[in-house]
């Protein structure tokens, strides 16, 4: 470990203050009394659980203590004149996608939280080394479970089993589970379905990242506020060392990251014997860790402990389905158009193909909405991912139009490959109506200089359904053949009481109804026309009559004989 620490110092001479604190925390973690868990991670005296450890996300489980390089403003060349490669900035493609998708979702559902995806990346690195270097399947599920040590009170929190072993395979004590290391009792209420498969799986990086985002954003915390950020991180694992380590990685990732193929990431090296020590199955009983061979036996003399570091490459061989994708093709997607506020009737279909045009199954396709629009995928997210079927086709979730009209782009890309994306143009049109009808049949009449007793009310529909939020205009026209504004006859009044004969900016309500203001008459008598037009072409012309009041009939005089 000391050799690696010296190598990191060599990479740069300067660092942010928070990284310096994390370096001090790491130095402290190397003191005698360090406890090694089943994954080869350490917990120091500062990481002893608090009484309410079972209320945290991880139960204050141990974590990886590796720190990012101490970056200088410019990369420092090595002694041989070659720049040092910063592999600490690498994040596997699917895991990175999960962090970004979760942050985008929270930006829509809890914009006041200001959750940066880099914070999820920092926690994901510290908790599991980004799902053990991106060892995940195409849908984001880890290739084997990631389990923490038994929380049996022996150096850790004491949390008796809460899930019957359903998540952690342990019916005696709870263990932290998955890429973001949730304990079962926390996952029971914090778990989320991040990949839209209907399941909440702590071993799925999409589900776990979204759950972590919601966990960090509870209590109305604003993570752009340093105080709230500190509180949120400490609620995840109540340790000052943990706080400093996460903050160091947060600042590091904010400077930029490199997306790498799944399964090719390195697992943090935080043990004195340089083993990654990540275990994928439940560990031995609590009485065995102190004498467990991996922490004390040098990897070069005992093959089993050194096997995990050499195992990663075979998990993602060059011949994986994703590696064979040459390009993306449209899979007969129909025209993408919808009225504002409505769901799109068509879904985007994309086909992943080899250079020979053969479809490739089990490839993850990422769909991203770009452009100035408030349209989202079902669920309110700007990102969505889907797995190609046996014919190589992936279908995106349905699009839900917002209120902004116009064109925007949905871009399809292959997760884990740097090949050209495929753009789809979608259009949102304004709300429309194709039919207008009066809600009553009462004749609209008035005497000269008076006011009409009834206000005009109409109902708008589109293909037989209520047309709500549809823009409309109302104009008193000269004749059926001349739609220009009349200069005499009935009129409306503006806010100042002046006569107006054209109303704009009208809109039907949630029930498709539009009720016009009161109408008044000048001294001109006759029959006049009121025409209402809506977006979509619906038109209705209504007759208005202005006539003098009829004189009452004279009462017959009494007969002489009376």
C-alpha positions as a Python dict, from the first residue, in 0.01 Angstrom:
ca = {
    (1, 'X'): (0, 0, 0),
    (2, 'X'): (284, 238, 83),
    (3, 'X'): (433, 186, -263),
    (4, 'X'): (103, 280, -428),
    (5, 'X'): (60, 580, -206),
    (6, 'X'): (403, 706, -308),
    (7, 'X'): (313, 655, -673),
    (8, 'X'): (4, 869, -635),
    (9, 'X'): (204, 1148, -474),
    (10, 'X'): (439, 1138, -770),
    (11, 'X'): (156, 1217, -1010),
    (12, 'X'): (116, 1572, -891),
    (13, 'X'): (237, 1817, -632),
    (14, 'X'): (-81, 2012, -562),
    (15, 'X'): (-433, 1920, -458),
    (16, 'X'): (-753, 2072, -328),
    (17, 'X'): (-784, 2120, 44),
    (18, 'X'): (-1047, 1852, 68),
    (19, 'X'): (-815, 1599, -97),
    (20, 'X'): (-548, 1689, 157),
    (21, 'X'): (-791, 1605, 433),
    (22, 'X'): (-861, 1274, 263),
    (23, 'X'): (-486, 1200, 245),
    (24, 'X'): (-463, 1256, 617),
    (25, 'X'): (-760, 1025, 666),
    (26, 'X'): (-589, 757, 460),
    (27, 'X'): (-268, 786, 661),
    (28, 'X'): (-468, 744, 977),
    (29, 'X'): (-638, 436, 834),
    (30, 'X'): (-303, 261, 807),
    (31, 'X'): (-243, 269, 1179),
    (32, 'X'): (-249, -49, 1392),
    (33, 'X'): (-597, -178, 1468),
    (34, 'X'): (-725, -154, 1112),
    (35, 'X'): (-1008, -403, 1053),
    (36, 'X'): (-1020, -587, 718),
    (37, 'X'): (-1361, -699, 593),
    (38, 'X'): (-1464, -979, 356),
    (39, 'X'): (-1404, -753, 56),
    (40, 'X'): (-1055, -655, 166),
    (41, 'X'): (-1168, -306, 266),
    (42, 'X'): (-1067, -138, 590),
    (43, 'X'): (-1246, 50, 863),
    (44, 'X'): (-1055, 271, 1104),
    (45, 'X'): (-1127, 388, 1455),
    (46, 'X'): (-1313, 681, 1304),
    (47, 'X'): (-1547, 451, 1117),
    (48, 'X'): (-1687, 275, 1422),
    (49, 'X'): (-2065, 269, 1385),
    (50, 'X'): (-2285, 508, 1572),
    (51, 'X'): (-2589, 384, 1765),
    (52, 'X'): (-2810, 461, 1468),
    (53, 'X'): (-2589, 291, 1211),
    (54, 'X'): (-2879, 81, 1085),
    (55, 'X'): (-3049, 406, 978),
    (56, 'X'): (-2769, 484, 731),
    (57, 'X'): (-2756, 358, 374),
    (58, 'X'): (-2469, 120, 438),
    (59, 'X'): (-2499, 51, 810),
    (60, 'X'): (-2160, 227, 831),
    (61, 'X'): (-2001, -68, 653),
    (62, 'X'): (-1632, -41, 555),
    (63, 'X'): (-1529, 107, 222),
    (64, 'X'): (-1239, 149, -17),
    (65, 'X'): (-994, 412, 108),
    (66, 'X'): (-792, 467, -211),
    (67, 'X'): (-755, 833, -301),
    (68, 'X'): (-738, 996, -644),
    (69, 'X'): (-402, 1129, -766),
    (70, 'X'): (-296, 1467, -633),
    (71, 'X'): (-350, 1645, -961),
    (72, 'X'): (-134, 1939, -1062),
    (73, 'X'): (-266, 2206, -1303),
    (74, 'X'): (-70, 2036, -1584),
    (75, 'X'): (14, 1664, -1607),
    (76, 'X'): (366, 1589, -1484),
    (77, 'X'): (588, 1379, -1713),
    (78, 'X'): (755, 1072, -1575),
    (79, 'X'): (1129, 1041, -1532),
    (80, 'X'): (1151, 883, -1873),
    (81, 'X'): (968, 1171, -2037),
    (82, 'X'): (632, 988, -2071),
    (83, 'X'): (315, 1134, -1928),
    (84, 'X'): (159, 927, -1652),
    (85, 'X'): (-182, 783, -1740),
    (86, 'X'): (-456, 865, -1494),
    (87, 'X'): (-657, 543, -1484),
    (88, 'X'): (-830, 672, -1171),
    (89, 'X'): (-1052, 882, -1402),
    (90, 'X'): (-1185, 575, -1587),
    (91, 'X'): (-1548, 475, -1530),
    (92, 'X'): (-1708, 178, -1709),
    (93, 'X'): (-1971, 279, -1963),
    (94, 'X'): (-2284, 120, -1815),
    (95, 'X'): (-2196, 233, -1463),
    (96, 'X'): (-2130, 588, -1583),
    (97, 'X'): (-2460, 581, -1771),
    (98, 'X'): (-2638, 475, -1452),
    (99, 'X'): (-2487, 764, -1253),
    (100, 'X'): (-2582, 1019, -1517),
    (101, 'X'): (-2931, 879, -1571),
    (102, 'X'): (-3001, 883, -1197),
    (103, 'X'): (-2882, 1244, -1164),
    (104, 'X'): (-3095, 1349, -1463),
    (105, 'X'): (-3399, 1184, -1307),
    (106, 'X'): (-3341, 1367, -978),
    (107, 'X'): (-3293, 1695, -1162),
    (108, 'X'): (-3650, 1658, -1288),
    (109, 'X'): (-3814, 1514, -975),
    (110, 'X'): (-3614, 1708, -713),
    (111, 'X'): (-3449, 2004, -889),
    (112, 'X'): (-3381, 2179, -558),
    (113, 'X'): (-3147, 1899, -453),
    (114, 'X'): (-2887, 1989, -721),
    (115, 'X'): (-2744, 1637, -720),
    (116, 'X'): (-2432, 1610, -940),
    (117, 'X'): (-2372, 1275, -1106),
    (118, 'X'): (-2010, 1308, -997),
    (119, 'X'): (-2123, 1260, -635),
    (120, 'X'): (-2287, 930, -725),
    (121, 'X'): (-1966, 834, -906),
    (122, 'X'): (-1758, 923, -599),
    (123, 'X'): (-1976, 710, -373),
    (124, 'X'): (-1985, 430, -631),
    (125, 'X'): (-1607, 425, -640),
    (126, 'X'): (-1570, 426, -263),
    (127, 'X'): (-1840, 163, -206),
    (128, 'X'): (-1764, -92, -480),
    (129, 'X'): (-1500, 37, -720),
    (130, 'X'): (-1776, 110, -974),
    (131, 'X'): (-1931, -237, -944),
    (132, 'X'): (-1589, -405, -940),
    (133, 'X'): (-1463, -225, -1248),
    (134, 'X'): (-1791, -249, -1438),
    (135, 'X'): (-1849, -623, -1406),
    (136, 'X'): (-2214, -589, -1500),
    (137, 'X'): (-2445, -745, -1755),
    (138, 'X'): (-2607, -547, -2034),
    (139, 'X'): (-2902, -448, -1813),
    (140, 'X'): (-2671, -316, -1539),
    (141, 'X'): (-2687, -613, -1300),
    (142, 'X'): (-2359, -719, -1141),
    (143, 'X'): (-2227, -1047, -1278),
    (144, 'X'): (-2221, -1177, -919),
    (145, 'X'): (-2345, -1026, -590),
    (146, 'X'): (-2133, -765, -413),
    (147, 'X'): (-2162, -825, -39),
    (148, 'X'): (-2014, -650, 262),
    (149, 'X'): (-1917, -823, 587),
    (150, 'X'): (-2163, -953, 845),
    (151, 'X'): (-2284, -660, 1054),
    (152, 'X'): (-2256, -866, 1371),
    (153, 'X'): (-2103, -608, 1606),
    (154, 'X'): (-1753, -752, 1568),
    (155, 'X'): (-1581, -432, 1450),
    (156, 'X'): (-1894, -321, 1263),
    (157, 'X'): (-2252, -228, 1342),
    (158, 'X'): (-2468, -497, 1502),
    (159, 'X'): (-2769, -539, 1274),
    (160, 'X'): (-2959, -865, 1298),
    (161, 'X'): (-3113, -1004, 981),
    (162, 'X'): (-3405, -796, 846),
    (163, 'X'): (-3471, -959, 509),
    (164, 'X'): (-3452, -1331, 578),
    (165, 'X'): (-3142, -1338, 359),
    (166, 'X'): (-3342, -1234, 52),
    (167, 'X'): (-3089, -971, -60),
    (168, 'X'): (-2767, -1067, 118),
    (169, 'X'): (-2798, -1445, 150),
    (170, 'X'): (-2749, -1419, 527),
    (171, 'X'): (-3035, -1509, 761),
    (172, 'X'): (-2836, -1422, 1076),
    (173, 'X'): (-2710, -1069, 1018),
    (174, 'X'): (-2753, -802, 753),
    (175, 'X'): (-2480, -717, 502),
    (176, 'X'): (-2439, -423, 267),
    (177, 'X'): (-2543, -525, -85),
    (178, 'X'): (-2467, -417, -440),
    (179, 'X'): (-2271, -143, -620),
    (180, 'X'): (-2390, 127, -377),
    (181, 'X'): (-2379, -102, -69),
    (182, 'X'): (-2728, -65, 73),
    (183, 'X'): (-2818, -269, 379),
    (184, 'X'): (-3147, -460, 335),
    (185, 'X'): (-3338, -257, 596),
    (186, 'X'): (-3258, 66, 409),
    (187, 'X'): (-3319, -81, 64),
    (188, 'X'): (-3666, -186, 177),
    (189, 'X'): (-3780, 179, 162),
    (190, 'X'): (-3508, 347, -44),
    (191, 'X'): (-3497, 97, -332),
    (192, 'X'): (-3589, 225, -679),
    (193, 'X'): (-3643, 80, -1027),
    (194, 'X'): (-3388, 269, -1233),
    (195, 'X'): (-3387, 62, -1552),
    (196, 'X'): (-3761, 25, -1597),
    (197, 'X'): (-3776, -354, -1572),
    (198, 'X'): (-4031, -349, -1291),
    (199, 'X'): (-3782, -474, -1031),
    (200, 'X'): (-3593, -299, -749),
    (201, 'X'): (-3263, -486, -736),
    (202, 'X'): (-2979, -356, -513),
    (203, 'X'): (-2736, -551, -734),
    (204, 'X'): (-2844, -353, -1042),
    (205, 'X'): (-2637, -39, -1091),
    (206, 'X'): (-2929, 157, -1243),
    (207, 'X'): (-3159, 71, -953),
    (208, 'X'): (-2886, 130, -694),
    (209, 'X'): (-2770, 464, -839),
    (210, 'X'): (-3125, 602, -851),
    (211, 'X'): (-3189, 481, -496),
    (212, 'X'): (-2866, 648, -380),
    (213, 'X'): (-2972, 972, -547),
    (214, 'X'): (-3310, 973, -372),
    (215, 'X'): (-3142, 882, -44),
    (216, 'X'): (-2899, 1176, -72),
    (217, 'X'): (-3180, 1415, -169),
    (218, 'X'): (-3415, 1340, 121),
    (219, 'X'): (-3486, 1600, 393),
    (220, 'X'): (-3491, 1872, 122),
    (221, 'X'): (-3112, 1890, 125),
    (222, 'X'): (-2953, 2121, -132),
    (223, 'X'): (-2627, 1952, -228),
    (224, 'X'): (-2488, 2274, -373),
    (225, 'X'): (-2474, 2391, -9),
    (226, 'X'): (-2153, 2257, 154),
    (227, 'X'): (-2330, 2201, 484),
    (228, 'X'): (-2611, 1997, 327),
    (229, 'X'): (-2361, 1809, 111),
    (230, 'X'): (-2165, 1710, 422),
    (231, 'X'): (-2483, 1600, 601),
    (232, 'X'): (-2595, 1390, 305),
    (233, 'X'): (-2261, 1210, 270),
    (234, 'X'): (-2233, 1144, 642),
    (235, 'X'): (-2586, 1003, 638),
    (236, 'X'): (-2463, 749, 386),
    (237, 'X'): (-2176, 641, 611),
    (238, 'X'): (-2119, 823, 940),
    (239, 'X'): (-1741, 867, 922),
    (240, 'X'): (-1519, 1171, 878),
    (241, 'X'): (-1270, 955, 686),
    (242, 'X'): (-1553, 848, 456),
    (243, 'X'): (-1664, 1209, 408),
    (244, 'X'): (-1315, 1323, 311),
    (245, 'X'): (-1259, 1031, 77),
    (246, 'X'): (-1589, 1087, -105),
    (247, 'X'): (-1524, 1461, -134),
    (248, 'X'): (-1179, 1394, -279),
    (249, 'X'): (-1327, 1170, -550),
    (250, 'X'): (-1609, 1417, -613),
    (251, 'X'): (-1360, 1693, -690),
    (252, 'X'): (-1152, 1455, -900),
    (253, 'X'): (-1443, 1347, -1118),
    (254, 'X'): (-1556, 1705, -1165),
    (255, 'X'): (-1232, 1762, -1357),
    (256, 'X'): (-1335, 1501, -1612),
    (257, 'X'): (-1370, 1127, -1658),
    (258, 'X'): (-1298, 875, -1932),
    (259, 'X'): (-1566, 627, -2035),
    (260, 'X'): (-1421, 278, -2076),
    (261, 'X'): (-1579, -55, -2181),
    (262, 'X'): (-1763, -254, -1918),
    (263, 'X'): (-1550, -497, -1722),
    (264, 'X'): (-1220, -324, -1794),
    (265, 'X'): (-1203, -97, -1489),
    (266, 'X'): (-953, -154, -1210),
    (267, 'X'): (-1069, -241, -860),
    (268, 'X'): (-935, -10, -586),
    (269, 'X'): (-611, -132, -424),
    (270, 'X'): (-640, -52, -56),
    (271, 'X'): (-483, -353, 119),
    (272, 'X'): (-129, -384, 242),
    (273, 'X'): (-74, -696, 26),
    (274, 'X'): (-217, -517, -281),
    (275, 'X'): (-509, -763, -318),
    (276, 'X'): (-838, -617, -432),
    (277, 'X'): (-1004, -874, -205),
    (278, 'X'): (-1353, -812, -346),
    (279, 'X'): (-1568, -1113, -271),
    (280, 'X'): (-1883, -1205, -458),
    (281, 'X'): (-2035, -1450, -213),
    (282, 'X'): (-2117, -1438, 161),
    (283, 'X'): (-1802, -1440, 374),
    (284, 'X'): (-1707, -1690, 648),
    (285, 'X'): (-1837, -1644, 1003),
    (286, 'X'): (-1727, -1336, 1192),
    (287, 'X'): (-1475, -1531, 1400),
    (288, 'X'): (-1264, -1614, 1095),
    (289, 'X'): (-1162, -1279, 929),
    (290, 'X'): (-861, -1208, 1155),
    (291, 'X'): (-700, -1535, 1047),
    (292, 'X'): (-829, -1541, 689),
    (293, 'X'): (-535, -1619, 452),
    (294, 'X'): (-587, -1338, 191),
    (295, 'X'): (-499, -1044, 421),
    (296, 'X'): (-180, -1210, 549),
    (297, 'X'): (-55, -1434, 268),
    (298, 'X'): (145, -1264, -14),
    (299, 'X'): (-38, -1302, -346),
    (300, 'X'): (275, -1412, -530),
    (301, 'X'): (309, -1730, -322),
    (302, 'X'): (-57, -1825, -289),
    (303, 'X'): (-244, -1847, -623),
    (304, 'X'): (-602, -1823, -485),
    (305, 'X'): (-567, -1473, -330),
    (306, 'X'): (-404, -1335, -644),
    (307, 'X'): (-672, -1484, -871),
    (308, 'X'): (-926, -1198, -841),
    (309, 'X'): (-691, -932, -988),
    (310, 'X'): (-621, -1149, -1293),
    (311, 'X'): (-984, -1258, -1334),
    (312, 'X'): (-1136, -931, -1473),
    (313, 'X'): (-1003, -948, -1833),
    (314, 'X'): (-1184, -1275, -1919),
    (315, 'X'): (-1517, -1134, -1799),
    (316, 'X'): (-1530, -899, -2097),
    (317, 'X'): (-1358, -1076, -2388),
    (318, 'X'): (-1312, -898, -2721),
    (319, 'X'): (-1593, -1105, -2868),
    (320, 'X'): (-1877, -969, -2652),
    (321, 'X'): (-2192, -868, -2844),
    (322, 'X'): (-2121, -498, -2786),
    (323, 'X'): (-1777, -531, -2944),
    (324, 'X'): (-1927, -669, -3266),
    (325, 'X'): (-2159, -372, -3327),
    (326, 'X'): (-2045, -177, -3632),
    (327, 'X'): (-2331, 71, -3672),
    (328, 'X'): (-2691, 153, -3581),
    (329, 'X'): (-2984, 144, -3822),
    (330, 'X'): (-3339, 270, -3790),
    (331, 'X'): (-3581, -20, -3739),
    (332, 'X'): (-3881, 123, -3928),
    (333, 'X'): (-3963, 397, -3679),
    (334, 'X'): (-4272, 584, -3795),
    (335, 'X'): (-4302, 963, -3798),
    (336, 'X'): (-4257, 1097, -3446),
    (337, 'X'): (-4516, 1364, -3381),
    (338, 'X'): (-4750, 1448, -3096),
    (339, 'X'): (-4969, 1729, -2978),
    (340, 'X'): (-4847, 1927, -2677),
    (341, 'X'): (-4929, 1744, -2356),
    (342, 'X'): (-4998, 1411, -2529),
    (343, 'X'): (-4800, 1089, -2546),
    (344, 'X'): (-4633, 1008, -2878),
    (345, 'X'): (-4816, 730, -3055),
    (346, 'X'): (-4495, 585, -3202),
    (347, 'X'): (-4184, 457, -3025),
    (348, 'X'): (-3828, 474, -3151),
    (349, 'X'): (-3685, 144, -3272),
    (350, 'X'): (-3312, 110, -3333),
    (351, 'X'): (-3122, -191, -3467),
    (352, 'X'): (-2761, -270, -3375),
    (353, 'X'): (-2581, -437, -3666),
    (354, 'X'): (-2245, -587, -3752),
    (355, 'X'): (-2048, -464, -4054),
    (356, 'X'): (-2228, -735, -4254),
    (357, 'X'): (-2569, -602, -4151),
    (358, 'X'): (-2652, -879, -3906),
    (359, 'X'): (-2850, -784, -3596),
    (360, 'X'): (-2671, -806, -3261),
    (361, 'X'): (-2870, -907, -2952),
    (362, 'X'): (-2803, -826, -2588),
    (363, 'X'): (-2656, -481, -2661),
    (364, 'X'): (-2750, -183, -2448),
    (365, 'X'): (-2875, 119, -2643),
    (366, 'X'): (-2891, 459, -2479),
    (367, 'X'): (-3159, 706, -2596),
    (368, 'X'): (-3099, 1073, -2512),
    (369, 'X'): (-3334, 1366, -2572),
    (370, 'X'): (-3140, 1667, -2696),
    (371, 'X'): (-3252, 2011, -2801),
    (372, 'X'): (-3470, 2279, -2648),
    (373, 'X'): (-3778, 2084, -2538),
    (374, 'X'): (-3962, 1982, -2223),
    (375, 'X'): (-4058, 1648, -2376),
    (376, 'X'): (-3941, 1348, -2172),
    (377, 'X'): (-3959, 973, -2179),
    (378, 'X'): (-4239, 813, -1978),
    (379, 'X'): (-4140, 866, -1617),
    (380, 'X'): (-4009, 1218, -1670),
    (381, 'X'): (-3650, 1137, -1768),
    (382, 'X'): (-3435, 1271, -2053),
    (383, 'X'): (-3239, 946, -2075),
    (384, 'X'): (-3352, 588, -2133),
    (385, 'X'): (-3175, 263, -2206),
    (386, 'X'): (-3304, -53, -2369),
    (387, 'X'): (-3157, -393, -2451),
    (388, 'X'): (-3159, -522, -2807),
    (389, 'X'): (-3359, -840, -2869),
    (390, 'X'): (-3244, -1146, -3062),
    (391, 'X'): (-3289, -960, -3391),
    (392, 'X'): (-3079, -669, -3267),
    (393, 'X'): (-3365, -423, -3215),
    (394, 'X'): (-3409, -203, -2910),
    (395, 'X'): (-3730, -8, -2852),
    (396, 'X'): (-3719, 313, -2650),
    (397, 'X'): (-3990, 398, -2394),
    (398, 'X'): (-4274, 616, -2516),
    (399, 'X'): (-4212, 989, -2541),
    (400, 'X'): (-4436, 1227, -2347),
    (401, 'X'): (-4475, 1568, -2507),
    (402, 'X'): (-4447, 1878, -2290),
    (403, 'X'): (-4591, 2220, -2367),
    (404, 'X'): (-4301, 2349, -2579),
    (405, 'X'): (-4373, 2308, -2949),
    (406, 'X'): (-4124, 2251, -3228),
    (407, 'X'): (-3864, 1994, -3328),
    (408, 'X'): (-3604, 1819, -3115),
    (409, 'X'): (-3366, 1525, -3150),
    (410, 'X'): (-3356, 1185, -2982),
    (411, 'X'): (-3008, 1032, -3018),
    (412, 'X'): (-2946, 658, -2999),
    (413, 'X'): (-2594, 540, -2905),
    (414, 'X'): (-2435, 210, -2805),
    (415, 'X'): (-2336, 196, -2438),
    (416, 'X'): (-1970, 99, -2415),
    (417, 'X'): (-1878, 174, -2778),
    (418, 'X'): (-1756, 488, -2952),
    (419, 'X'): (-1944, 461, -3280),
    (420, 'X'): (-2164, 715, -3452),
    (421, 'X'): (-2504, 765, -3297),
    (422, 'X'): (-2835, 769, -3480),
    (423, 'X'): (-3056, 1080, -3463),
    (424, 'X'): (-3435, 1085, -3478),
    (425, 'X'): (-3633, 1404, -3534),
    (426, 'X'): (-3948, 1443, -3328),
    (427, 'X'): (-4205, 1721, -3346),
    (428, 'X'): (-4446, 1861, -3090),
    (429, 'X'): (-4738, 2056, -3238),
    (430, 'X'): (-4968, 2296, -3059),
    (431, 'X'): (-5286, 2165, -2899),
    (432, 'X'): (-5570, 2156, -3151),
    (433, 'X'): (-5943, 2107, -3191),
    (434, 'X'): (-6137, 1989, -3494),
    (435, 'X'): (-6491, 2062, -3368),
    (436, 'X'): (-6662, 2347, -3183),
    (437, 'X'): (-7020, 2351, -3058),
    (438, 'X'): (-7230, 2576, -2836),
    (439, 'X'): (-7326, 2432, -2502),
    (440, 'X'): (-7680, 2580, -2524),
    (441, 'X'): (-7926, 2659, -2803),
    (442, 'X'): (-8065, 2979, -2656),
    (443, 'X'): (-8108, 3260, -2912),
    (444, 'X'): (-7868, 3550, -2853),
    (445, 'X'): (-8064, 3874, -2872),
    (446, 'X'): (-8028, 4227, -2740),
    (447, 'X'): (-8187, 4570, -2768),
    (448, 'X'): (-7989, 4867, -2906),
    (449, 'X'): (-7753, 5005, -2643),
    (450, 'X'): (-7812, 4710, -2412),
    (451, 'X'): (-7622, 4391, -2321),
    (452, 'X'): (-7681, 4031, -2416),
    (453, 'X'): (-7832, 3832, -2133),
    (454, 'X'): (-7635, 3515, -2201),
    (455, 'X'): (-7259, 3475, -2244),
    (456, 'X'): (-7139, 3263, -2534),
    (457, 'X'): (-6995, 2926, -2426),
    (458, 'X'): (-6854, 2660, -2660),
    (459, 'X'): (-6693, 2317, -2620),
    (460, 'X'): (-6391, 2204, -2823),
    (461, 'X'): (-6313, 1843, -2912),
    (462, 'X'): (-6046, 1665, -3114),
    (463, 'X'): (-6136, 1333, -3274),
    (464, 'X'): (-6426, 1311, -3032),
    (465, 'X'): (-6215, 1368, -2720),
    (466, 'X'): (-6205, 1679, -2503),
    (467, 'X'): (-5961, 1935, -2647),
    (468, 'X'): (-5815, 2114, -2347),
    (469, 'X'): (-5566, 2398, -2354),
    (470, 'X'): (-5644, 2485, -2716),
    (471, 'X'): (-5572, 2841, -2831),
    (472, 'X'): (-5868, 3032, -2978),
    (473, 'X'): (-5973, 3371, -3113),
    (474, 'X'): (-6318, 3532, -3128),
    (475, 'X'): (-6405, 3802, -3384),
    (476, 'X'): (-6724, 3991, -3468),
    (477, 'X'): (-6703, 3975, -3849),
    (478, 'X'): (-6875, 4173, -4124),
    (479, 'X'): (-7034, 3877, -4302),
    (480, 'X'): (-7001, 3506, -4367),
    (481, 'X'): (-6795, 3587, -4676),
    (482, 'X'): (-6599, 3872, -4522),
    (483, 'X'): (-6417, 3762, -4203),
    (484, 'X'): (-6272, 4105, -4138),
    (485, 'X'): (-6362, 4274, -3812),
    (486, 'X'): (-6692, 4462, -3808),
    (487, 'X'): (-6686, 4827, -3712),
    (488, 'X'): (-7039, 4840, -3576),
    (489, 'X'): (-7290, 4626, -3392),
    (490, 'X'): (-7216, 4402, -3090),
    (491, 'X'): (-6884, 4432, -2908),
    (492, 'X'): (-6685, 4318, -2603),
    (493, 'X'): (-6525, 4551, -2351),
    (494, 'X'): (-6159, 4567, -2257),
    (495, 'X'): (-6022, 4636, -1910),
    (496, 'X'): (-6080, 5007, -1960),
    (497, 'X'): (-6438, 4962, -2075),
    (498, 'X'): (-6361, 5041, -2439),
    (499, 'X'): (-6528, 4851, -2721),
    (500, 'X'): (-6328, 4567, -2882),
    (501, 'X'): (-6450, 4328, -3148),
    (502, 'X'): (-6161, 4077, -3156),
    (503, 'X'): (-6040, 3866, -2863),
    (504, 'X'): (-5706, 3682, -2881),
    (505, 'X'): (-5514, 3467, -2633),
    (506, 'X'): (-5821, 3262, -2546),
    (507, 'X'): (-5779, 2900, -2435),
    (508, 'X'): (-6014, 2613, -2359),
    (509, 'X'): (-6013, 2480, -2002),
    (510, 'X'): (-5950, 2127, -1879),
    (511, 'X'): (-6299, 2026, -1995),
    (512, 'X'): (-6253, 2180, -2339),
    (513, 'X'): (-6487, 2467, -2253),
    (514, 'X'): (-6444, 2831, -2354),
    (515, 'X'): (-6674, 3099, -2209),
    (516, 'X'): (-6651, 3441, -2368),
    (517, 'X'): (-6696, 3773, -2184),
    (518, 'X'): (-7026, 3959, -2194),
    (519, 'X'): (-7140, 4109, -2524),
    (520, 'X'): (-7286, 4457, -2560),
    (521, 'X'): (-7476, 4631, -2842),
    (522, 'X'): (-7445, 4979, -2990),
    (523, 'X'): (-7741, 5157, -3152),
    (524, 'X'): (-7719, 4959, -3478),
    (525, 'X'): (-7992, 4702, -3527),
    (526, 'X'): (-7977, 4391, -3741),
    (527, 'X'): (-7825, 4042, -3748),
    (528, 'X'): (-7452, 4010, -3679),
    (529, 'X'): (-7199, 3725, -3677),
    (530, 'X'): (-6948, 3610, -3414),
    (531, 'X'): (-6681, 3371, -3542),
    (532, 'X'): (-6462, 3155, -3313),
    (533, 'X'): (-6150, 2985, -3452),
    (534, 'X'): (-5914, 2741, -3279),
    (535, 'X'): (-5575, 2589, -3351),
    (536, 'X'): (-5633, 2282, -3562),
    (537, 'X'): (-5894, 2447, -3784),
    (538, 'X'): (-6215, 2422, -3582),
    (539, 'X'): (-6453, 2711, -3663),
    (540, 'X'): (-6794, 2810, -3533),
    (541, 'X'): (-7006, 3106, -3651),
    (542, 'X'): (-7282, 3229, -3419),
    (543, 'X'): (-7570, 3469, -3500),
    (544, 'X'): (-7639, 3771, -3280),
    (545, 'X'): (-7958, 3977, -3314),
    (546, 'X'): (-8000, 4341, -3213),
    (547, 'X'): (-8362, 4463, -3239),
    (548, 'X'): (-8581, 4724, -3074),
    (549, 'X'): (-8814, 4593, -2809),
    (550, 'X'): (-9164, 4519, -2937),
    (551, 'X'): (-9438, 4767, -2826),
    (552, 'X'): (-9704, 4605, -2608),
    (553, 'X'): (-10045, 4548, -2777),
    (554, 'X'): (-10312, 4809, -2675),
    (555, 'X'): (-10565, 4692, -2420),
    (556, 'X'): (-10918, 4673, -2574),
    (557, 'X'): (-11160, 4946, -2441),
    (558, 'X'): (-11471, 4850, -2251),
    (559, 'X'): (-11783, 4798, -2458),
    (560, 'X'): (-12061, 5067, -2431),
    (561, 'X'): (-12297, 4813, -2286),
    (562, 'X'): (-12068, 4751, -1998),
}
